[in-house]
């Protein structure tokens, strides 16, 4: 029974949060329409509700909406397949990390980048926006483009926009383990 899920109440029925989690997708094709400032603020504001190690708030967020800046960032971001109308660059204040006494090897700041990104992706989905994370980019080039202070490094970009009616087919991984093969209950 190690690979089986415990039985319990039916949570799949009408739970809006679980439905949102199940329906959120990375949107790779975005329309040219701008993201409304209120929508961008709402997505950005959602990051503050994400868990942060020790509630230290060692991250900085840069919202980008100027088309020229978005094009420049896209030029140094091979992983940015979409053409976003807006982007939020999640940065880590590594000087602040060191000031708290965390070693460079501490994974906490990276985990916090992930929780902030996941929260912003869900917020965008809830607002009807398309969104997708980008990790393949030149951190040094984006830092220069944004004028990041010393010790602050971009770690992830959240692309935002209105989903285009035509989307490329989803990326499906072939082979590999099934989800049920990856989950165990209580022990391996």
Buried (B, 14 or more C-beta within 10 A) or exposed (E): EEEEEEEEEEEEEEEEEEEEEEEBBBBBBBBEEBBBEEBBEBBBEBBEEBEBBEEBEBBBBBBBBEEEBBEBBBEBBEEBBBBBBBBBBBBBBBEBBEEBEBEEEEEBBEEBBBBBBBBBBBBBBBBEBBBBBBEEBBBEBBBEBBEBEEBBBBBBBBBBBBBBEEBEEEEEEEEEEEEEEEEEEEEE
